[in-house]
Amino acid sequence: MENTSRSHGTFLLLVTCALALAGCSIKTEGLIPDQPVTTGRQIDRTVRVMTVEGGRASSFGREAYITNEQYRDALFQTLTEANLFSGVVKSGSADWNLHSEIITITTEAGISPTYAIVVQYWLVDPGSGEEFWRKGINTRHHVNWNEAFAGGTRVIMAVEGATKKNLTQLVQALSNADLR
């Protein structure tokens, strides 16, 4: 009887841990700004979102990271919803290529985590190979201890918040830039 009780307890603990981990993973949808970033401007050019560099996968018990694919998908979706360009593509040809590299990711963990992300963006004319616009964007997001029960959830919220701010600032910077 004692072995059965211990087996059930172990099973319940494993199921609880699995559910907690599944609920605390970073998802691309959480990285996209909650509302489309409106600019009041449309650039009569198409842009291709190139493969992102510098991202990496998170691992259990370590800092939370964003993969290159997650960031590229969030960037693509943000630009598409902003309607800043006449078209946004991931493959094929476009008037301009948008490159991005995640330069730095830091997490100040604890009861109230802060997450910071620095991303370098640059536009290239694919015909000439000329880079004609570059901007580094540094954003931070702090989550208070009382915003979520689980610490892992607070870290995910910090990651999402900093990334949403970064993508929002990118759209605003592109909108304000003197692009040809």
N, C-alpha and C positions, 0 to 999 in steps of 0.2 A: 504494500500500500504506500509506503514511504517513497519507494522508487518511482511509482506512478505519479505521486504528487510532485516530486522533484522534476520529473520529466515534463509535466504540464507547466510547472513554473518556468522552467528553462525555455520551453516552447513559447509561452506568452511573452517572456522577456525578449526573445529573438524577433517575434512578430512586431512587438512594440517598437523596437529599435529600427526594424526595416521600414515601418510606417513613418517613423520620425525622420529618417534619412530621406525617404522618398518625398516627403513634404517640404524638405529644406534644401532641395537642389535648385540651382540656378536654371531658369528656363528663359529662352529667348524672349518670349512674350513680356516678361517682367522687365526687360531692358529697354523697351520701346516707350517713349513718352506717353503718358496717359491720354493726352489730347494731341491731335496733330499740331505741329508748330506752324502757326500762320505767319506769313511774311508780307503779304500784300504785293508781292513781286513775283513774276515768273520770268525765268531766264529762257530765252528761245534756243536752247541747246539741249542735247541729250547727254547723259552722264552714265558711265559704266562704273559700277562699284567693284573695284578690284579685290583680290584676295587680301585679307587682313593679315598682318604680321604681328608677332609679339605676344599673342594670347597663349594661354595654356589651360589645361584641364585642372580642375580642383581635385584634391585628394582628401580622403577622410582624415580629420584631425589637423589639417593644415589651413592656410589662408584660402579664402574663396577667390577663384579666378574665373575668367571668361575665356572660352575658346575662340579661336579665330573665326570659326564658322558661326558661332553665336553672335559675335560682334558684327560680322558682315551681314548676317540676316537682319539684325536690329537696325543697322545703318541703312540697308536697302529699304526696309519697311518705313523707317522714319522719313527718308528722302521722298519716297513714293507718296506717303500721306501728306507731306508738306506741300506737294505740288509746286515746288520751287523751279524745277526743270521741266522742259516739255516732255521728257521721258527719262526713266531710270531703268537700267538693265544690269544683269549680272554677267551675261555672256553676249557674244556678238560685238558688233561695232557701235560706237557712239562718238559724239563730237569730242568729248573729253573723258579721260580716265581719272577717277578719284581713288587715290591710294591712301591707305591709313596704316599706322603702326602704333600698337599699344606700347608705350615707352616704359611706363612705370605703373605699378599697382601696389598700393600699401594698405594694410588694414591695421588700425589701432584697435585691437580687440579689447575685450573687457565687458563689463555689464552694459555699457553704452558704447557700441563700436562706431568708429569713423572709418570710412573707406575713401580712398583717393585714387583717381585714375588720370594719367596723362596720356593723351593720344595726339600724335602728329598726323596731320592731313595735308595732302598736296594734290593739285590738279595738274594733269599733263595733257598736252595736245598729242594724240597718238600719231598723227601724221608726221610731225616734226620731232617728236620726243622732247619738246621744250616744256619745262616746268614753269608755270606762270602764276601760281598761287600756292602759298604754304601757310599753315597756321597750326600752332601747338595749343591744345586746350587742356587745362588742368581743372578738374572739378573734385569736390569733396561732398560727402553726405554723412551726417551724423544721425544715429537712431538712439533715442532715449530708452532706458531700461524698461519703461512701462508701455512701450509700443507693441511688444510681443512677449509672450511667456517664455518661449525657448530662445536660448542664446544663439543657436544656429539660424533661427528665423530672423533675428535682429541683424546678423551679419549679412544674410541674403538681402534684406531690405536696404542695408547700407550700400551694397554692391549695385543693386538696381537703381537706387536713388542717384548715386554718383554717375552712373552710365546714362541715365535719362537726362541729367543736367548736361553732360558732355555732348550728347547728340543734339539737344536743344540749342546749345551754344554754337555748335557747328552750323546748323541751319541758319541761325541768326547771322553768323559771320559770313557765310556764303551770300546771304541776302544783301548784306551791307557792303560786300566787296565790289570793287570796280573790275568786274569781269568783262572781257571783250565779247 
